[in-house]
Amino acid sequence: MISITALFKSKTENIEQLQSMLNHLVTETRKEAACVRYDLHHSENVFIIWEEWQDQPGLDIHNNQPYLQDFIKQSEGLVSSPIQVYKTTQLV
C-alpha cells in the first residue's frame, strides 16, 4: 500500500474555484482501479488530499491521467504556494 498526502494552499479569492476543481479530481480518481482511498479535507484556505494506492504501477497510471495533468496546470494560478506532495509509509 502506498500513501500520499497532498497539500494545496489556495489564494483566498480562489477557494471556491479550487474546491470545485478538487471535487472533480476526487470523483475521477476514485474510478481508478488501483485507488483504495482518495479523500479531500479542508481547513480555511488549505485543502488536503489523503490518498492510498494498491501499488506503484497504479499510482504511476494515476500520475499520467490527463485530468490530473490538467488540474495541475489549471491550479497553478489559484494556489499561494507550490503544491506539496508527500509519499509516506505507515509505521504503526
N, C-alpha and C positions, 0 to 999 in steps of 0.2 A: 504494500500500500504506500502511495506517495501522497504527502500532504503539502498543500500550497496555501499560503496566506498572502493576499494581495491588498495593498492599501492605496486608496485614492483620496487625495485631499482636494476637494472641489473649491473653486473660487466661489465666494458667497453668491454671486449673481447667477451661477450656473448649477446650483444644487439640483433643481427640479429637472433640468435637461440631462445632467449626468445620471441621475437616478433612473430616468426613463431609459436611457441607453444601457445602463447596467441591468435593468429588469429584462430587457430584450436579450442581452448577453446570457443571463441566467437561464432564460427559457430555452434558448437554442442549445446551450451547453448541456443542459440536463438530458437532452435527447441522445447524446453521445454514449455509445456502448460502454466505454471504459470509465465513464463518470459515475463515481459512487456517491459523491456529495458535492454540491455547489450552492452554497448559501450566502446570501447577501445580508450584511449587517450595516447599521448606520448610527452615527453619533455626531450631532451638529453638522459640520461640513466634511466629515470623514466617512467614507464607505469602505467596508472590509468584505472581501470575498474569502470564504473559507472553503477550500477545495480538497477532495480526496479522489485519487485516481487508482484504478486497479494496477496499472503498470506503466513503465516509461514509454513503451510504444503507443499506448492510448493517450498519454499526455502529449507526446510528440504530434499525434494526429490533431489533437485539440489546438496546440500552438500554431498549427498551419491552417486552421479553418479560416476561410475568407471573412466570416462575420467577426472573428476575433481580431484579425488584422485591420479590418475596417474600424472596429471600435477603438483600437489603439491609436490609429491615425486621427480619427474624429475627436477623441477625448483630449488630445494634447493641448488644445487651447482652452479647455474647460477646467483643467486642474491647476492648482497653485504651486505644485512641485511635481517632480517626476514620479510616476507610479513605482511603488516599492513592491517587489515580489520576493517572498522568502520560501524556499523549498526546504521542508523540515522533515525530520524523522522523529516519531514518537518514542520517548524514553521510558515512560511508565504507563 
